[in-house]
Amino acid sequence: MTPGHGSAGTRLRTLLHAGDTGPLLAPGCFDALSARLVEEAGFRVAHVSGAAVSAVSLGLPDLGFVGATDMVEAVSRISAAASVPLIADADAGYGGPAQTARTVHRYELAGAAALHVEDQVLPKRCGHMAGKAIVPMAEAVARVEAAVGARRDIVVIARTDALSVAGADEAVRRAGAFAACGADAVFVEGALDQATADRVRAAAPGLPLVLNASESGTADPAPAGAHAALGARVVLSPVAPLLAAARAMRATLHTLRTTGSAAGSTRMPWDELTDLLGLPECASLEERLAPRPPGPFDTTRS
């Protein structure tokens, strides 16, 4: 792991406002190992999804079971293992404005570069599930204002789920309101058409647009290039690594159960895993600094 310069939030802000072309693709990581794989693959930013943490840490679906402490613990472990800036899911702030402000402090101390706060009612549901509901505009704005007021350097991304619940006009109205109260970026959940994307960007001028290319929907998401045409600066791919890992584990366990051996299953060689985890560096440090038994002529012995 090579530490970056400045805080995680500062490094992400630099990326968000860089002049390079194309959106930042942020794959999901759900633990320290997956974060190291994201970094090894060369991605410049990563995402920590509440749905992924719920699945991995609790074995439960994304129905509001994950709390702030679950997410803070996950972010803390991940940020310690990899230097790629993390965009972390903060659901609906885990309470009212006071709780949202506290969540911002906790996420920033845990090492998150950004968090996104949404306007769903509590308990919230996965963005691709039916039965979502959103809070009134005033309550949604209060959450964002609380997050903005509590931030030090963390990037506050204001998310709305209004598109599939109340339509494009309400999604655009909320994006504009979030921009007006100081959000650093706006995130419209759902499939935007070009006209709606143009309206969102006009309502939040100068703010990066975050879009979701989640594999939790009924069809494969469009590639990042398609989102670039909508003006997205960040495209999240929150659960692709988790789904791939779950399928590989299921297949390997089936092979092991039915044949008595995991031979032939798709898996990473052990040496590759330990290299990824930093074993060579640890071994080198031990070799240089580990105490050695005194020799027969060692005058430092007591």
C-alpha positions as CSV (number, residue, x, y, z in Angstrom):
1,M,0.0,0.0,0.0
2,T,1.3,3.4,-1.0
3,P,-0.2,6.2,1.0
4,G,-1.4,9.2,-0.9
5,H,-0.7,12.8,-0.2
6,G,-3.2,14.7,2.0
7,S,-6.4,13.4,3.6
8,A,-8.7,11.0,1.9
9,G,-11.2,13.7,1.3
10,T,-8.6,16.0,-0.2
11,R,-7.4,13.3,-2.6
12,L,-10.9,12.5,-3.7
13,R,-11.8,16.2,-4.2
14,T,-8.7,16.5,-6.5
15,L,-9.9,13.5,-8.5
16,L,-13.5,14.8,-8.7
17,H,-12.4,18.1,-10.2
18,A,-9.5,16.9,-12.3
19,G,-9.8,17.8,-16.0
20,D,-9.3,14.2,-17.3
21,T,-12.0,12.7,-19.5
22,G,-14.4,10.0,-18.5
23,P,-16.0,9.2,-15.2
24,L,-14.3,7.7,-12.2
25,L,-15.5,4.0,-11.9
26,A,-15.8,3.0,-8.3
27,P,-16.1,-0.7,-7.8
28,G,-17.4,-2.1,-4.5
29,C,-15.2,-3.4,-1.8
30,F,-16.7,-5.2,1.2
31,D,-13.6,-6.0,3.3
32,A,-9.9,-5.3,3.5
33,L,-9.0,-8.1,1.0
34,S,-11.4,-6.9,-1.7
35,A,-10.1,-3.4,-1.2
36,R,-6.6,-4.5,-1.9
37,L,-7.8,-6.2,-5.0
38,V,-9.5,-3.0,-6.2
39,E,-6.3,-1.1,-5.6
40,E,-4.2,-3.7,-7.3
41,A,-6.4,-3.5,-10.3
42,G,-5.6,0.2,-10.7
43,F,-8.9,1.9,-9.7
44,R,-8.6,5.4,-8.3
45,V,-11.6,5.2,-6.1
46,A,-13.7,2.5,-4.4
47,H,-17.2,2.2,-2.9
48,V,-18.3,0.6,0.3
49,S,-22.0,-0.4,0.0
50,G,-24.4,-0.9,2.9
51,A,-25.9,-3.8,1.0
52,A,-22.5,-5.5,0.7
53,V,-21.6,-4.9,4.3
54,S,-25.0,-6.3,5.3
55,A,-24.4,-9.4,3.3
56,V,-20.9,-10.1,4.4
57,S,-21.0,-8.9,8.0
58,L,-24.6,-9.8,9.0
59,G,-25.7,-12.3,6.3
60,L,-28.8,-10.2,5.8
61,P,-30.4,-8.4,2.9
62,D,-30.3,-4.6,2.4
63,L,-33.4,-3.7,4.4
64,G,-31.9,-1.4,7.0
65,F,-30.3,-3.9,9.2
66,V,-26.9,-2.4,8.9
67,G,-26.2,0.5,11.4
68,A,-23.6,3.2,11.6
69,T,-21.4,1.1,13.8
70,D,-21.3,-1.7,11.3
71,M,-20.3,0.6,8.5
72,V,-17.8,2.5,10.6
73,E,-16.1,-0.7,11.5
74,A,-16.0,-1.9,7.9
75,V,-14.7,1.5,6.6
76,S,-12.0,1.6,9.3
77,R,-10.7,-1.9,8.4
78,I,-10.8,-1.2,4.7
79,S,-9.1,2.2,4.9
80,A,-6.3,0.8,7.0
81,A,-5.6,-1.9,4.3
82,A,-5.7,0.2,1.1
83,S,-5.0,3.8,0.2
84,V,-7.6,4.1,-2.5
85,P,-10.2,6.8,-1.5
86,L,-13.4,5.3,-0.2
87,I,-17.0,6.5,-1.0
88,A,-19.0,5.0,1.8
89,D,-22.8,4.4,2.0
90,A,-24.4,6.2,4.9
91,D,-28.0,5.2,4.1
92,A,-30.3,7.9,5.5
93,G,-27.9,9.1,8.1
94,Y,-29.0,6.6,10.7
95,G,-31.5,8.9,12.4
96,G,-32.3,12.6,12.5
97,P,-30.0,15.6,11.8
98,A,-28.1,15.1,15.1
99,Q,-27.4,11.4,14.2
100,T,-26.5,12.3,10.7
101,A,-23.9,14.9,11.9
102,R,-22.5,12.3,14.2
103,T,-22.3,9.8,11.4
104,V,-20.3,12.2,9.3
105,H,-17.7,12.6,12.1
106,R,-17.5,8.9,12.6
107,Y,-17.0,8.1,8.9
108,E,-14.4,10.8,8.6
109,L,-12.4,9.5,11.6
110,A,-12.7,5.9,10.1
111,G,-10.9,7.1,7.0
112,A,-13.8,7.6,4.5
113,A,-13.1,10.1,1.7
114,A,-16.8,10.6,1.0
115,L,-20.2,9.4,2.2
116,H,-23.6,9.6,0.6
117,V,-26.8,10.4,2.5
118,E,-30.2,9.6,1.0
119,D,-33.8,10.8,1.3
120,Q,-35.5,7.4,1.9
121,V,-37.7,6.8,5.0
122,L,-36.3,4.7,7.8
123,P,-35.9,1.7,7.7
124,K,-34.6,2.2,4.1
125,R,-34.5,-0.4,1.3
126,C,-32.0,-1.2,-1.4
127,G,-32.3,1.3,-4.2
128,H,-33.4,-1.4,-6.7
129,M,-36.1,-2.9,-4.5
130,A,-39.8,-2.2,-4.7
131,G,-41.6,-0.5,-1.9
132,K,-39.3,2.5,-1.4
133,A,-40.6,5.7,0.1
134,I,-39.0,9.1,0.5
135,V,-39.2,11.7,3.2
136,P,-40.6,15.2,2.6
137,M,-38.3,17.7,1.0
138,A,-37.7,19.6,4.2
139,E,-36.6,16.5,6.0
140,A,-34.3,15.5,3.1
141,V,-32.7,18.9,3.1
142,A,-32.2,18.9,6.8
143,R,-30.2,15.6,6.5
144,V,-27.9,17.2,3.9
145,E,-27.6,20.4,5.9
146,A,-26.6,18.4,9.0
147,A,-24.0,16.4,7.0
148,V,-22.6,19.6,5.4
149,G,-22.4,21.4,8.7
150,A,-20.5,18.5,10.3
151,R,-17.9,17.8,7.6
152,R,-14.3,18.7,8.0
153,D,-12.8,17.5,4.8
154,I,-15.0,14.5,3.9
155,V,-17.0,14.8,0.6
156,V,-20.7,15.0,1.2
157,I,-22.7,13.4,-1.6
158,A,-26.5,14.0,-1.4
159,R,-28.5,11.2,-2.9
160,T,-32.1,11.2,-3.9
161,D,-34.3,8.1,-4.6
162,A,-37.1,10.3,-5.8
163,L,-36.8,9.3,-9.5
164,S,-38.5,6.0,-9.2
165,V,-40.9,7.1,-6.4
166,A,-42.1,10.6,-7.4
167,G,-40.7,11.1,-10.9
168,A,-38.1,13.2,-12.7
169,D,-39.4,16.6,-11.7
170,E,-39.1,15.8,-8.0
171,A,-35.6,14.2,-8.5
172,V,-34.4,17.4,-10.2
173,R,-36.0,19.6,-7.6
174,R,-34.3,17.7,-4.8
175,A,-30.9,17.7,-6.6
176,G,-31.2,21.5,-6.8
177,A,-32.1,21.9,-3.2
178,F,-29.2,19.7,-2.1
179,A,-26.8,21.8,-4.2
180,A,-28.2,25.0,-2.6
181,C,-27.5,23.8,0.9
182,G,-23.8,23.0,0.2
183,A,-23.6,19.4,-0.9
184,D,-20.3,18.5,-2.6
185,A,-21.9,16.2,-5.2
186,V,-25.4,15.0,-6.1
187,F,-26.4,11.4,-6.6
188,V,-29.6,10.5,-8.4
189,E,-30.5,6.8,-7.9
190,G,-32.1,5.1,-10.9
191,A,-31.9,5.1,-14.7
192,L,-31.6,8.6,-16.0
193,D,-32.4,9.5,-19.6
194,Q,-30.4,12.3,-21.2
195,A,-33.0,14.9,-20.7
196,T,-33.3,14.3,-17.0
197,A,-29.5,14.1,-16.6
198,D,-29.2,17.5,-18.3
199,R,-31.8,18.9,-16.0
200,V,-30.1,17.6,-12.9
201,R,-26.8,19.1,-13.9
202,A,-28.5,22.4,-14.6
203,A,-30.1,22.3,-11.2
204,A,-26.8,21.6,-9.5
205,P,-24.3,23.5,-11.6
206,G,-20.7,22.7,-11.1
207,L,-21.3,19.8,-8.8
208,P,-20.1,16.3,-9.8
209,L,-22.9,13.9,-10.7
210,V,-22.8,10.4,-9.2
211,L,-24.7,7.6,-10.8
212,N,-25.2,4.0,-9.9
213,A,-24.4,1.1,-12.3
214,S,-25.4,-1.6,-9.7
215,E,-25.6,-5.2,-10.6
216,S,-28.5,-5.6,-8.1
217,G,-31.0,-4.7,-10.8
218,T,-32.8,-7.1,-13.1
219,A,-30.4,-6.4,-16.1
220,D,-26.7,-5.8,-16.5
221,P,-26.0,-2.1,-16.0
222,A,-24.8,0.0,-18.9
223,P,-21.0,0.5,-19.1
224,A,-19.4,3.5,-17.6
225,G,-19.0,5.1,-21.0
226,A,-22.8,5.3,-21.3
227,H,-22.9,7.2,-18.0
228,A,-20.2,9.5,-19.3
229,A,-22.6,10.7,-22.0
230,L,-25.0,11.7,-19.1
231,G,-22.3,13.8,-17.5
232,A,-21.5,11.5,-14.6
233,R,-18.3,12.2,-12.8
234,V,-18.5,9.0,-10.6
235,V,-20.1,5.7,-11.6
236,L,-20.6,3.2,-8.8
237,S,-20.3,-0.5,-9.4
238,P,-21.1,-1.5,-5.8
239,V,-21.7,-5.2,-5.8
240,A,-20.0,-6.7,-8.8
241,P,-17.0,-8.1,-6.8
242,L,-19.3,-9.4,-4.1
243,L,-21.4,-11.3,-6.5
244,A,-18.4,-12.7,-8.2
245,A,-16.9,-13.8,-4.9
246,A,-20.1,-15.4,-3.7
247,R,-20.5,-17.4,-7.0
248,A,-16.9,-18.6,-6.9
249,M,-17.2,-19.6,-3.2
250,R,-20.4,-21.5,-3.9
251,A,-18.9,-23.4,-6.8
252,T,-15.7,-24.3,-4.9
253,L,-17.7,-25.5,-1.9
254,H,-19.9,-27.6,-4.1
255,T,-16.8,-29.1,-5.7
256,L,-15.3,-29.8,-2.3
257,R,-18.5,-31.3,-1.0
258,T,-19.2,-33.6,-4.0
259,T,-15.6,-34.7,-4.8
260,G,-13.8,-34.3,-1.5
261,S,-11.3,-31.9,-3.0
262,A,-11.2,-28.4,-4.3
263,A,-8.9,-29.3,-7.1
264,G,-9.9,-27.9,-10.4
265,S,-12.0,-25.1,-8.9
266,T,-11.2,-21.5,-9.9
267,R,-9.2,-20.0,-7.1
268,M,-6.2,-17.8,-6.5
269,P,-2.9,-19.6,-5.7
270,W,-1.9,-19.3,-2.1
271,D,1.4,-17.5,-2.9
272,E,-0.5,-14.9,-4.9
273,L,-2.8,-14.3,-2.0
274,T,0.0,-13.9,0.5
275,D,1.9,-11.6,-1.8
276,L,-1.3,-9.5,-2.1
277,L,-1.5,-9.3,1.7
278,G,2.1,-8.1,2.0
279,L,3.9,-11.2,3.3
280,P,7.2,-10.4,1.5
281,E,7.3,-7.0,3.1
282,C,6.5,-8.4,6.5
283,A,9.1,-11.1,6.1
284,S,11.7,-8.6,5.1
285,L,11.0,-6.4,8.1
286,E,11.3,-9.4,10.4
287,E,14.6,-10.4,8.8
288,R,16.1,-6.9,9.3
289,L,14.8,-6.2,12.8
290,A,14.1,-9.5,14.7
291,P,16.4,-10.0,17.7
292,R,19.2,-12.6,17.1
293,P,20.7,-14.9,19.7
294,P,24.0,-13.5,21.1
295,G,27.2,-15.0,19.8
296,P,29.9,-16.5,22.0
297,F,32.0,-13.3,22.0
298,D,29.1,-10.8,22.3
299,T,30.3,-8.4,25.0
300,T,26.8,-6.9,25.4
301,R,25.5,-10.0,27.2
302,S,25.0,-9.5,31.0
